[in-house]
Structures are given as C-alpha cells and as structure tokens.
Amino acid sequence: MARVLLIGRGPLPCADHQHTGFAQLRTRHFRDALQEAGHHVTLRLITDDHATGLIEDTRAQAVHADVVVSAGPHRPAAVAIAAAADRPLFIDLPGDPLAELQALVRAPGPPIPRARIAAVHALVRGVLARADHLSVISERQKHATMGQLALLGRGTDTPVPVDCIPIAHDFPLPPGQPRAIPESGPVRLLLSGAFAPWLDDQALARGLVRALEQQPRLEVLVTGGGVAGHYTAGFERFATHIRQSPIAHRVQLHGWVPHGALPAIFARAHVGLCLDRPGAESTLGSRTRVLLFAWLGLHVVASAETELVADLVAHDLATALPVDDDGTGIADVLVQLVSQPPSPDRAAAATAHLARRYAPSIITRPVLDFVAQPTRSPAVPEPIAAVAAELEAVRSELAAVHGSPTWRVLSRLHRLLR
C-alpha cells in the first residue's frame, strides 16, 4: 500500500459549518476512497490560501510520501506542484480554470485585476506542465484539457493521461424522500449555494418575479449567497431585485446557514432551480447543486448547458430552463410546472440514475489506479519555448552583425549613396 499525501480544501463537511462546497466534498471523497483501498493517507487541508508556511510545511509532509494527490480546484493543485518535487503527482482539476476566469470576467460587476488574470494563466500552465496524471469534471473538459496539453507539447509522443472524475452523488446530509409537486397549496422552489459568476442571477430574478406574479401558489426558498473575496455582485443584484419587487414577501432569503439547519429548509421545497449564463464554464463544467437537489428528492429544473444536466434532460429526468432569456421563458416553464407537474416518479428515477452513474466507488477509480501504480510522465520542452529560444538566438546574431565593423562601414556607405 502507498503512502499518499492528499492536498485538498478544508475544513471537511460538518454540521455547524456554513460554507462547505464542492472542493471540500471532493477532498472527502478522495480521502475516503484512498483509505478504503488500504492506503496510508496524510491529509493536508487548505483553509487559507496564503497561510504562513503553507508551501514549506506541505513540502515537509511530501518527503514521507510515495505519491502526491491534489483534490478540488484550484489552490490544492498549485500547492501540490510546489511540494511534490520528483514524486509521482496526480492533479485533480475539476473545472477548467480558464473557463471559470472567463465567466468571472464576463459577469456584471467590478473589473477583474490583471494580476488575478495572470495568476490563473500561470496556474494552468504550471499544472499542465508538471502533472503526471490529470482528472477533470466532465468528458467535455477532458477534451479541452487534452488540447491544452498538446499546446504545451505534452500530447504528442507520450500523452499525459486525463480521466473524467465527475461530481460524486454523495452528500453529508440525510437523503430526502422523492416528492411529488402538490396539487394544492404552496409549490416551493429552492435556490441553494454560491451565486457564482456563471449563475445568471439577472434572468433568474426576472423570471421568478414574473412566475410568482402569474402563479400565486409559487414560493421561493434561498440558501447561500455571495462568496467574499471571490464574487458577491451576483447575490447583491438578485437580493435587491427581489426586495424591490411586489412578490418579495413570498421569497425567503436565508443566506448562508449551518449545514445542520439545511435539511429542515430543504424539506419544505419541491423543486431545485439552477440557471447558467452561456459560456465556456457551463459547457465544460458541472453542477454540485443539481446532484444535491436530486439527493434531497427534489425535482430538478435547470439549464441544460452542462454535461450533467443535458444527460438528465435527455433521459426526461429534469426540466430544461432557457438560457440567455429575458425572464419570460423561465416564467413560462415555472408556471407550467404547477399546472402540468411532472410525474411523481421522476424525482425517484433521477436519484436512481445518478446513484448508478456517480457513486463514489465508481468515479474515483482513476485516482486509485494511479496510486496503485504511480508513474512519472516525461517532461518535454514547450514548443513555444523552442520558438522563443530560436528568436532570441536570431536577435543575438543580428546584434552581433549590427555591431561589426563591416556593418558600420556599409551603413555609412549606404547613407552617402542615398
């Protein structure tokens, strides 16, 4: 069995924590899979990206490891690269950082500092240049990553292996009983999690206001909000739009609440909502909250931009929301959901489908295979580096020519003749 240094996000999920997200869940799933396979796992949890001694302490832990594994985006990958030295390195890159950067830059809000943009590009190049094996969040991202590796010269002679490890259908909350949309009384829609740059808060707010004005049985529950230091403008816009609307009293904005309080809130809901902005992030990414909605027994109503939701819609296990909409199409879908509800069995069928496809024991197989037989992928010079070196050599030769006596004499002669 191997000694594994696993670098991920902390703290791991617990009942009184308010901001546990995908990264912490991903770390827990990797840890559990490695331990169940019999490996000795040393866990390095990152709670502060800029903590004093983060890199140095992680390097000291890596000295005793046979293999280094990162879990979750994106700081764990950077720390793993800095700490691994010459040890076999498995990098988890669930979500394309450049696509996520595009979503952040294009979302309404303050401009993104150039230094932050440059840091993302540096992270991507560092990961692609060093990883011995990569895992990503979707088959679409796998194809994009293979192309990015090829641009760095790592996809030609000996390609770096890239595997898809989707989000696990497994949460530290009691699974909910699949429920039917009631024939009378309130029908409650649930929004949950971070109002990320990819979430179309503007279209969602417009659509919800129109839907609630047209259908008096609809109500909305909202948990989560903005993420300080990352992106808060989306939730601020959404909350302002709702509070200034005539249906504000039918929308409960709970904000971030402890995980132990979530089951009671979620148990009141019937439908989970998720709406993407069009863009590379939604094309390549996935949605933890969609899996969570199904886990809780809710009907899923979401834009079919991601691979995950497109699969559910294709199997008639979710209702698609229109994207890039002024709110009219969204309202139409939500109003029809009350008048013509989906089959009561659909929520149960969606949960069973996801449990088969995204069970932790199934999706973590690539990282277990790597740890069982870790290998180094050969490093190769970047093609652009070779071009840059050639250009620099030509510049040096030109400088030598321009400084030679012959060049000076010929230059004077040329000026005289001209």
N, C-alpha and C positions, 0 to 999 in steps of 0.2 A: 504494500500500500504506500501511496505517496504522501509526502509532507507538502501541504498546499498552503500558500499564503493567498488568502482571498481578500481582495480590496474592494469595498463597496460603501454604500451610503448608510449612515446611521442617523438616529437610533432605529433599531428594528421595531416592527409594529408592536404597540402595547395599547391598553385600553384608555390610558389618560393622555396619549399624545395626539396633537391636533393636525399635524402636517405630514403624516406618513403618506408617501406617494409611491409611484411606480418604482423608483430607484431602490427604496428600502425593501419593498416587496420582492424585487428581483434579487437583491442580496440574500434575503432569507431563503428564497427558492434554490439558489445556487448552493448556499451553505448546507441546507438540508439534504440535497441530492448528493453532495460530495461526502457528507458524514454517513449517510445511509449506505453508500458504496464502500465504506470502510476506510476512507482516507482520513488522515490527521489534518484538521483544518485549523490554521491560525487566522483569526478574523481581524482585519484592520478596517474599522468603521470611520468614515469621514463625516464629521458633523460640522466642521468649519473648514472651508476651502483654503483658508490662509492661516491655519493654526501654526503656531511656532513649533518648529521641529518636525513637521508632518513628513517631509521627504526623508530627512535623516533617520527618524525613528522607523519608518517603513523599510528603508534600506537595511537597517539593523535586523529587522524581522526576516527580510528576504534571505539573509545569509544562511538561515537554517532551513530554507525551503528547497524542495526539489523542483517545484513548478510554481509560477505566479499566475493568478487568475484575477481579472477585474470583472465586476458585475455592475451594470447600470451606467447610465450616462452621467456626466462625461468626465468629471474630475477624477473618478477612480481610474479611468484609462490613463490619464496623464500621470498620475502618481505611480501607477504600475510600470509605465515606461521608464520613469526616473529611477525606480527602485530595483528593477529586475536584473540589471547587469546582463550577464550572459546566460541566465536561466531561461528555459522554455516559457514562453509568455502567451497566454490565451487572453485576448482582449474582447470584451463584450461592448459593442457599440449599437445599442438598441435605439434607433432613431438617428437619421443622418444629421450630423451637426450643421452642415451647410444648409440643408433644407430647413432646419429649425431656425437658423440665423435668418434665412430669407423671410420666414413667417414673422419674425420679430421686427425686421427692418420694414416690412410692408404693412404691418398692423398700425392703425392710427395710434398716435402717441408721440412722446418726445423722440427726437432723433437719437440713433444709437452711436455712441462714441466710436471713432475709427479704431482706437486701441482695442476695444472689445471685439470688433470685427476681425482685426488682425489676430487676436488671441485664438479665435475659433479656427481660423485657417491654419495657424501654427499647430493647434491640437490635432486637426485632421491629418496634416502631413506627418506629424510625429507618430500617430497611431498607425497609419498605413505603411510607414517606412520600417517600423520595428516589429509589429505583431507577427507571431509565428502561426497564429490561427485566429480567425475573427468570427464572432457571432453577431447577427443583426436581427431586427424585429419583424421583417416581412420578406417574402420572396422578391418583391419589388426592390426593397433596399439591398438585397443580396446582389441583384443585377447591377444596381448603381455602384455598389462598393467594388465589384469586380472591375467595372470600368475605371474607377478611380485608382485602383491598384495598377491597372495597365498603364495609366498615365505616368505613374511613378516607376515604371519598368519592372513591376513585381507580378505581372500577369503573363509573361512571355515564356521563358524557359521552364521555371518551376513555380507555377501559380501558388499564391498563398491561399490555403483553404478558407472558404467562407461558408458558414452554415446559418440557417434561419432558426432562431430560438424565439418563438412568439411569446406573447404575454401568457403567463400561466392562469388557468381558470381555477384559482385557489386564493381565498382571502381569509384574513384573521377575524372574520365576522360570521355569526351563525347563518347558514344558507336559509333564504326565505322560501316560503311555500309559493309555488307559482299561483298567480292570482288572475281572476277574471276582471275585466272592466265592468263595474256595476251598471245595472240597468236604470238605477235611480240613485239620487244623492250625488255627492261630490265625486268627480274624477280628478285625481291629483297627479300632476306632472312633477317630476323630480329633476333638478339640475344639481350636480354634485362635483366637487373637485375644484381645481385651479381654473380660473378664467385665463387660459393661456393665450398667446398671440394667435394660435391657429383657430381658436374658438370665435365664431362670428357673433360677437355679443350684440352688435347693432341690429342685424337682421333678426336675431333671436328675440330681442326686446320688442321690436316692431311686430313680429309675428305673434308673440304671446299676448301683447295688448289687444291686437285685433281679434285673436281667437277668444280671449276672455270676454271681450265686448259682445261677440256673436253668440257665445255658448255660456250661459250663466252657471252651468254645472262644473266648469273647469276651475281648478285652483292650482297654485304652483308652490312647491317647496324648494328652497335653495340652500344648499350647504356648500361651504368653501368660499372662494373669493380670489383676490389678487395675491401675488407672491412678492413680498417685499424684497427689494434688491434685484428682482428679475423683471416683473411686469405687473403693474397694478391698474393701468389705464382702462383695461377692458372691463373689469368689475365695477370700477368707479362710473364709467359710462352707463353700464347696464343698470346699476342701482339707481342712478339719477333718473334715467328714462322711466323706470318702473315707479319710483316715488312720485314723479310728476304726472303720472297717468291716472285716469279715473278708476282703474282696477287695482290700485296699489294695495287696498285692504285685502285682496284675495291672493297676494303673493307674500310668502313668509321668507324673509331674508335672514337665515340663521347665522350666516358667516361660518368661520372655522369653529368646529365644535370637537370636543374629545371623541375619540373613536368609540368609547364605551357608550356615548349618547346617540350614536348614529342608528343603531338598529331600531330604536323607538321611532325615530323620524322616518326612516325608510319604510317601516311597516305601514305607514299611513298612505304611501304612494302606490300608484298603479302603473305608471309609465315613466321610463327613463329617457331623457332627451339629450341629444348631442348634435351640434351643428358646426361643421367645418367651414373655414374660408377655403376657396380654391387655392391650390399651390403645391409646391413640391413636398412640403411636410405632410400634408394629408394624403398625397399619392404614395409616399414611401413609408409612412408611419403606421401607427396602430392606436387603439384607444382602450386604456385600462378601465375607464368608467363604463364602457359598453359591456365588458365582461362582468364588472361589478353589478350592473343592473340585472343582467341575466342571473347571476349568482343569488341575488336577492329575490328572484321570482318576478321581476317587473317585465312588462312588455317594452321592447326596445324600439324607439323611434329616433332615427339618426340619418345623417347624410351618408350616402354610400360612396364616399371618396376613398376611404381606407380599404385595404385588402380585407380586413376583418369584417367590416360592416357590409361590404359588397358580397362577401360569402354568405352572410346571414340573409340579406335581401334576396340573393339568388335562390336560396332554399326556402323562401317565404317564411322566414323566422324573425323578420324585423320589417318595419315600415320605413320607407325611404323619405327623407326630407329634401326639398330642393335647395340647392346652393346658389349663392350669388343672387339672392332673392330680395325683393323689397318688403317682405313680410307677408304678402298676400298668399303666396303658395304655401307657406308654412302654416298660416292660419287655416287655410282650407284643409290641410292634412289633419290638423289637430281637431277641428270641428267635426270632420267626418269620423274621426276615431271614436267620438262619443255616439254619434248617430248610427254608425256601422262598425262596431268594435270587432277586432279580430277574434278568431276562435279562442275560447278559454284555454284550449290545449296548447296554443302556440308558445306561450312562455315556458311551459314544461319541456316542449320539444326543443326550444332554443338552448335551454340549460343542458339537456342531454347531449345535444350536438356539440356544444363547446366542451363539455366534460370529456367526450371521446377524443377531440382533436387537440385540446390544450391542457391535458393533465400534466402536472409537473414531472412525473416519472417518464413521460414520453418526450417532452420538449427539451429536457436537459441532457439527453443522450450525447449530443456532440461534445459538451464540456467534459463529460465522464470519459468518453473515448479518448480525448486528448490527454487528460490527466493519467489515464491508464498507460498510454504510450506517447509520452511527450516528445516532440521533435522540434528542432530549430529549422526555420525556413531560411534559405540563404539570402543574405543581403545583396542587393545589386545597386550599382550606381544609377541615380535618376537620369533618364535621358536628357532632361533639361540641364542637369549639372554638366553633362558632357558637352552640350552646346555652349553653355556658359564658359567652360574651360577653353573650348576652341576659340570663342570670341575673344577671350582675354589674351590668348596666345597671339591672335592676329593683331590685336591692339598693341601688344608689346613689340611685335615685329614692325608695325607701322611707326611706332615711336622711335625705334632704332633707325629706321630709314630716314625719318624726318630730321633726326639729329646728326646724320652722317655728313661729312664734308662734301661728298658728291651731290647730295640733295641740296645743300646750301648753295653750291656753285650753280647748279642747274636752275635753282629758283631765281637767283639773281639774273642769269642769262634770260630766263623767261620773261621777267619783268622788263628788262631792257628791250627785248624784241617786241613786247606788247605795246 
